[in-house]
């Protein structure tokens, strides 16, 4: 039984963070589930959540993305809920993370993909961690205090802690972050990162959807941790 001290809510969750009993859902539970995923729910989040729940209540099945976007267009009277905006609202995927927070089942087509991503812990290191017989100090946000001690082996270790298996696409972002930092002396906020990556690597490599798929907790915030850099100043990735 999970208990949130802040909200005094009690509800069971599965190992991947979904509600064990969908009948336990209410708005307070949604806020708690979102907080655990590092999200602060905005009006647009709630538009999506309500659309998903209304669709499920009407048809007893969760909407696929095209049907969700159609419903959101009807509700809002605008086209603002496009793929990019939905990826910004729910970096973990609107059909996965959104369904979880909305307290409805994950659509059938997404379940096998979700199951494959659920196992590793996604909590970053705080205070310090031990690696290869040495202790590395980090901030409460998980960024290294001694930047000169970073290397690729440390990066792989830190990424694994957050449930990320680094590949070439991840390294493209990490190397870009490091190049930017050592050229300009700051870690770029997500909008600056996207702009400069688009100029040098092309818009596809710098799209929000692509970057958040690689770093669900934020390409600048989470990326800076794994890249061995200070956290970006004044940046909360999911709000940009």
C-alpha positions in Angstrom: 0.0 0.0 0.0 1.4 3.3 -1.1 0.9 6.3 1.2 1.6 9.9 0.1 2.4 12.0 3.2 1.6 15.2 1.3 -1.8 14.2 0.1 -2.7 11.5 2.7 -3.8 9.3 -0.2 -3.6 5.6 -0.1 -3.7 3.4 -3.2 -2.0 0.4 -4.6 0.3 0.6 -7.6 2.0 -2.0 -9.7 5.7 -2.2 -10.1 5.6 0.0 -13.2 3.6 2.7 -11.3 0.1 2.1 -12.7 -2.9 1.9 -10.4 -3.6 -1.7 -9.4 -7.3 -0.7 -9.0 -8.5 1.8 -11.5 -11.5 2.6 -9.2 -9.1 4.2 -6.8 -8.5 7.1 -9.3 -9.4 10.6 -8.4 -7.8 14.0 -9.1 -5.6 13.8 -6.0 -4.3 10.4 -7.1 -3.6 11.8 -10.6 -1.5 14.7 -9.0 0.4 12.2 -6.9 1.1 9.9 -9.9 2.2 12.8 -12.0 4.5 14.1 -9.2 6.2 10.7 -9.0 6.9 11.0 -12.7 8.3 14.5 -12.2 5.3 16.3 -13.8 3.3 19.3 -12.5 -0.1 19.1 -14.1 -1.2 22.1 -16.1 -4.6 23.0 -17.6 -3.5 21.3 -20.9 -2.5 18.1 -19.0 -6.0 18.1 -17.5 -7.5 18.5 -21.0 -5.7 15.4 -22.1 -6.5 13.5 -18.9 -10.2 14.3 -19.1 -10.4 13.4 -22.8 -8.8 10.1 -22.2 -11.1 9.3 -19.3 -14.2 10.3 -21.1 -13.3 8.2 -24.1 -12.6 5.2 -21.9 -15.9 5.7 -20.0 -17.8 5.9 -23.3 -16.2 3.0 -25.1 -14.6 0.9 -22.4 -11.3 1.0 -24.3 -8.4 3.5 -24.1 -8.0 5.8 -27.2 -5.2 5.4 -29.7 -3.3 8.6 -30.4 -5.3 9.6 -33.6 -8.6 9.2 -31.8 -7.3 11.1 -28.7 -6.1 14.0 -30.9 -9.5 14.0 -32.7 -11.3 14.2 -29.3 -8.9 17.0 -28.1 -9.6 19.0 -31.2 -13.3 18.7 -30.7 -13.0 19.7 -27.0 -10.6 22.6 -27.4 -11.6 23.8 -30.9 -8.0 24.1 -31.8 -5.1 22.0 -33.3 -2.7 22.8 -30.5 -2.7 19.2 -29.2 -0.4 18.0 -32.0 2.3 15.3 -31.6 4.9 17.8 -30.4 2.7 19.3 -27.7 1.6 16.0 -26.5 5.2 14.8 -26.2 6.0 18.0 -24.3 3.2 17.4 -21.9 3.9 13.7 -21.4 7.6 13.0 -22.0 7.0 9.3 -21.2 4.5 9.1 -24.0 0.9 10.3 -23.8 -0.5 6.8 -24.4 1.7 5.3 -21.7 2.4 8.0 -19.1 -0.9 9.8 -19.9 -3.0 6.7 -19.5 -1.2 5.9 -16.2 -1.9 9.3 -14.7 -5.5 9.3 -16.1 -6.2 6.0 -14.3 -7.1 4.0 -17.5 -5.6 0.9 -19.1 -2.7 1.4 -21.5 -3.8 0.9 -25.1 -3.2 -2.7 -26.3 -0.7 -1.6 -29.0 1.5 0.1 -26.4 1.6 -2.6 -23.7 4.4 -4.7 -25.1 6.6 -1.7 -25.6 5.8 -0.3 -22.2 6.5 -3.7 -20.5 10.0 -3.7 -22.1 10.8 -0.2 -20.6 9.5 -0.6 -17.1 12.0 -2.6 -15.2 15.1 -0.4 -14.3 14.9 2.2 -11.6 14.6 5.8 -12.9 15.8 7.6 -9.8 19.0 9.6 -10.2 21.8 9.5 -7.6 21.7 12.1 -4.8 24.5 13.1 -2.4 27.0 10.5 -3.7 27.5 7.1 -5.3 30.3 4.5 -5.5 31.7 3.3 -8.7 34.8 1.2 -9.4 36.0 1.6 -5.8 35.7 5.4 -5.8 33.1 7.8 -4.3 31.6 10.5 -6.5 29.8 13.4 -5.0 26.7 14.8 -6.6 24.2 17.5 -6.0 20.6 16.8 -4.9 19.7 17.0 -8.5 22.2 14.4 -9.4 24.9 16.5 -11.1 28.6 15.7 -10.4 30.3 18.2 -8.1 33.8 17.3 -9.4 33.3 17.7 -13.2 36.8 16.6 -14.0 36.1 13.1 -12.7 33.5 12.4 -15.4 34.3 9.8 -18.1 32.2 7.6 -20.4 32.2 4.7 -17.9 30.7 7.0 -15.3 28.2 8.2 -17.8 27.1 4.6 -18.6 26.8 3.9 -14.9 24.7 7.0 -14.1 22.5 6.4 -17.1 21.8 2.8 -16.0 20.7 4.1 -12.7 18.1 6.2 -14.5 16.9 3.3 -16.6 18.6 4.4 -19.8 20.8 2.2 -22.0 23.0 4.7 -23.9 23.2 4.3 -27.6 24.6 6.5 -30.5 21.6 8.8 -30.4 22.1 9.4 -26.7 25.8 10.1 -27.2 25.0 12.6 -29.9 23.1 14.7 -27.4 25.6 14.2 -24.6 28.5 15.2 -26.7 26.6 18.2 -28.0 25.8 19.3 -24.4 29.5 18.9 -23.4 30.7 20.8 -26.5 28.3 23.6 -25.8 29.3 23.8 -22.1 33.0 24.0 -22.8 32.5 26.5 -25.5 30.1 28.9 -23.7 30.6 28.0 -20.0 26.9 27.1 -19.3 24.7 24.0 -19.7 22.0 25.0 -22.3 18.4 25.2 -21.4 16.2 22.9 -23.4 15.1 25.5 -25.9 18.6 26.7 -26.5 19.7 23.1 -26.9 17.0 22.4 -29.5 17.8 25.6 -31.4 21.6 25.0 -31.6 21.2 21.3 -32.4 18.7 22.1 -35.2 21.2 24.6 -36.7 24.1 22.1 -36.6 22.4 18.6 -36.9 19.0 19.3 -38.5 15.5 19.7 -37.1 14.8 15.9 -36.9 17.7 15.4 -34.5 16.6 18.3 -32.4 12.8 17.7 -32.2 11.2 17.6 -28.7 9.7 14.2 -29.5 13.1 12.7 -30.4 15.0 14.3 -27.5 12.4 13.3 -24.8 12.3 9.8 -26.1 16.0 9.6 -25.4 15.9 11.5 -22.1 12.3 11.2 -20.6 13.2 13.3 -17.6 14.4 16.2 -19.8 17.1 16.3 -22.5 18.8 19.2 -20.7 18.2 18.4 -17.1 18.7 14.6 -17.3 21.2 14.9 -20.1 23.3 17.3 -18.1 23.5 14.8 -15.2 24.7 11.9 -17.5 27.0 14.2 -19.4 28.8 15.2 -16.2 27.8 18.9 -16.4 26.2 21.4 -14.0 22.4 21.6 -14.1 21.0 24.2 -16.5 20.1 27.4 -14.8 16.4 28.4 -14.7 15.4 25.3 -16.7 12.6 22.9 -16.0 12.6 20.8 -19.2 9.0 19.6 -19.1 7.7 23.2 -18.8 9.6 24.6 -21.8 
